[in-house]
Amino acid sequence: MVHAILLLRLPFCGPQEVNHLFCEILAVLKLACADTLLNQVVILAACVFVLVGPLSLMLVSYVNILWAILKIQSKEGRMKAFSTCSSHLCVVGLFFGIAVLVYMAPESNQREEQEKMLSLFHSLFNPVLNPIIYSLRNTQVQGAFHRVLRKSTTGGTGG
C-alpha cells in the first residue's frame, strides 16, 4: 500500500509502456519524470525488513541446526539430518537469493534484461521447483524417477 501511495504522487511522461514481464515496481519507477529517491529508499527499507531480516534469522537458525547435526555421532544420522535440511535450504536460497539480486543489486546497463529473467525465475520457476525439490526426498518418488531413467536408457524395453 505504501508503494502504491508513493507511486500516485509521481508524474509519468514519455512512453507509458512498462518494459517488464509484469507491472513490477522498479520497472514502473523508471517511467517517472520526477525524483524517485523516496520510493527507492522505501523499497530498500522494505527489502531489509522483508528479505534481509527473515533471511538472517533463517541463517542463524541453520547455523544452530548445522552445529547440532555435527554433534550427531552416527554418519547415517548426520546424512539423514543433512538430507532433511538441504531441500529446504535450496528453496530458501533460491527464493531469497533471487529477490535480493532483483531488489538490492546496484543499477547497471544490462540490469533491465537480467531483472526480467530473474523476476520470471522468482515468480514462475521457484513455485514449480518447490514441489520437485521436496518430493525428490520421498523414497517412492525417487524409485519412480529411477524407473523412468532406467526405462529411457534401455529404450523402453523390459519391465
N, C-alpha and C positions, 0 to 999 in steps of 0.2 A: 504494500500500500504506500509505503514511504517513497519507493522508487517511482510509482505512478504519479504521485503528487508532485515530486520534483521534476518529472518529465513534462507535466502540464504547464509549468512556468516557462518552459523553453520555447523560443521561436524556431521554426523549421523553414528552411528555404532551399532552393535548388531541387535536386531530384528527390522525389518523395517515395523512393524505392529502397527498401531495406535489402542490402547486399548480404543476405544470410539465408539459411535454410528455414528459419522461423524468426518470429519477432523477438529477437534476443536484445537485452537492454544495451549491451555495448555497441551493437550494430545500429540501434536507434539513436544513441548518443552521437554517433558520427554524422548524423544528418542535421544536428542542431547548428544554428548560426550564432549561438552565444557561448559564453564561457560555461563549460560543464564541470568545472573543478569540484563544486559542491556535490554533484552527482557521483563523481569518481571517488570522492572521499567517503561518501555514504556506501558505495559499493565495496570499497576496501574495508571499511568498518564491519559491514555485513559479512564479508569473507572471513575476517578474523573471528567474528563471533560464531558464524555458522560452519566454517570449514576448519580453520586452524585450531579453534578451541576443542571441538569434539575429536579431531584427529590427534591432537596432543594427548587428550585423555585416553584414547584408544592405544596410542603408542606406549604410554606409561603402563597401562593395563597389560599390554603384550610383553613388555619387559618383565613384569612380575610373573606372568604366565611362563615365559621362557625360563626364568630363574627357577620356578617350581619344577618345570619339566626336566631341567638339567640335574635336579636333585633326585629324580626317579632312578632307582638302582638298575632295573632291567632294561636292556636295549630294546626289547619288544614294547615295553611300556612307553619308553621315550618316543619310539617311532609312531605308535598309535596316537599319542598326545600331539606330536608334531603334525601328523596327518589331519587330525581334527581341527587344529588351528590354521593350517596352511590354506585351506579353501576359503575361510573367512578373511584371512589376511590378503589373499589375492583379490577378492571382491572389494574389500575396503580400499586396498591400494589403487585399484583401477578407478573406483568412484571418486575418491578424494584427490588422487594424483591428477586426473584429468581436470577436475574442477579447479584445482589450484593453478594448473597451467593456463586454463582459459581466463580466469578472473584475476590472477595475481601476477602474471608474467608481464614484463615491460613491453611497450609498443614496438613494432618493427614493420618494415615494408611488406614482408611476406606473411605477416601475422594474420591478415584477414582470411586468407585461404586455409591456413593451419587452424584457425579458430573454427571455421566451418566444419572441417573434418573432425576436430576434437569434440565439438558440440554434438555432431552426429554420433560419434562413437559413444559419448557420455549418455546421450538420451535414448539411443536405439540399441547399440550393441551390448552395453552394460546390462540392461534388463534381460536381454536374450542369453548372455553368457552366464548370468546368475544361476539359473536352474541347472545349466550344464555343469558348471564348476561344482555345485553342491551335489548333484546327482552322481557324478563320477566317483564319489566316495562310497556310494551304495554298492554292495557286493553283487546284487542281481544286475544292476545297470552295467557294472564292469564286465560281468560274464557275457551279457548280450553284446556289448561293444566288442569284446574279443571274438565272439562267434561271427559277428559281421565282418571283422577284419580277416578272420581265417577264411570265410566264405569268399570274400573278394580276392584274396591272394591265391586261392585254389581254383578260381574261375567258376565258383558256384557249384562245383561237383561235390559229391559226398554228402554226409549229413547225418 
